[in-house]
Amino acid sequence: VLTNTDQTITGAKTFEAGITATSLTSNDITTNGSNADLTLNPQGTGAIKLDANTDITGSATITTTTTGDSLTITTTEDSNSAAPVISLKRNSSSVANADYLGQIKFQGENDADQEVNYAKISGKILDSADGSEDGILEFAFKKNGSNNISGRFRSDSLQLLNDTSLRVTGHVELG
């Protein structure tokens, strides 16, 4: 157990007991075995806090066992500017019309315990020409067991596709 206020750890180390330190630095902290996980598991009500810019290379997964919020992004900035902001950026070297930019998927399971994408929202390039760029938000839903693009909000129109109907309750004014 490390209990000193300043500890420097160099070389590969295996931690089998709790680490408590005011300051802990390392050039190389690893776990045993190739491709093993490094688990940080604070006890009690503790949390793992990253108080600086954090870059994650590769996929990240958040797993929770509650129905509460799984991810909360908070800003304390006081202006009238939009915040917090989530950016989904595709940095492609061969940008083209109809390229997909990012997606938000809504997944669940069916009654056979199989993972199903029930709905998704995708960002897409309509026109990538410099100075006349146009974008699309595309909405897709599972329909009778198949993926179905039901609608697109384009820069120039709203399109309902693939036998998707428009139902309005109340007054409609067109024009």
Salt bridges, closest charged atoms under 4 A:
GLU138 OE2 - LYS124 NZ 3.60
GLU138 OE2 - ARG152 NE 2.64
ASP156 OD1 - ARG154 NE 2.83
